[in-house]
Amino acid sequence: QQQVKQSPQSLIVQKGGISIINCAYENTAFDYFPWYQQFPGKGPALLIAIRPDVSEKKEGRFTISFNKSAKQFSLHIMDSQPGDSATYFCAATGAGTALIFGKGTTLSVSS
Amino acid sequence: NAGVMQNPRHLVRRRGQEARLRCSPMKGHSHVYWYRQLPEEGLKFMVYLQKENIIDESGMPKERFSAEFPKEGPSILRIQQVVRGDSAAYFCASSFGPSTSPGELFFGEGSRLTVL
């Protein structure tokens, strides 16, 4: 399978801080890059997504930054809250491939 | 609840038995995807189906695993002669259109298979 590499594997952030999760992809034909959030015992849920024709997308406290030339994209969570503690997955798709996920980042926001 | 419904939520099987996992997609969705999740390994794509058709099974193990999405009824992921390595959470997702379009995949809450 085409890979999507995600880092870090785990992240601890103080309440109010900024959480940053990075992903890199290989397939230049990918054209849709969503982030999913998963709470323990639940299925993943779409958080925010971006297409490569823009370099940034913001929805509330969540921002995706996209660097097409570097084949990298990242999720920034501003003013992180304990309720943001979850596992975050980046993903990519395009050119007839199914949605491919990174291995996930477990975020813990300490109060 | 109009979400993606998976059952059973938890399934225990002994080695060599068969496991059948069911998935009812969201109303109006005709695209179904199965993913397997192991700790620290993320979500691994297994198979993509539309009604009565397998579109992409590139992630399915060649043996013992099969999937179907009949004209009527839920999608079924079938694992024959289970082994301990099959223990995992299996997630089903559905979408209105194919995942290659900028549409959302809606996930169920998963079926957790434990093989003794």
Interface residues (C-beta under 8 A of the other chain):
Chain A: Q1 Q6 Q9 Y32 P34 Y36 G41 K42 G43 P44 A45 L46 A49 R51 F89 T93 G94 A95 G96 T97 A98 L99 I100 F101 G102 K103 G104
Chain B: V4 Y33 Y35 E40 E41 G42 L43 K44 F45 Y48 D56 S58 G59 F91 A93 S99 T100 S101 P102 E104 L105 F107 G108 E109 G110
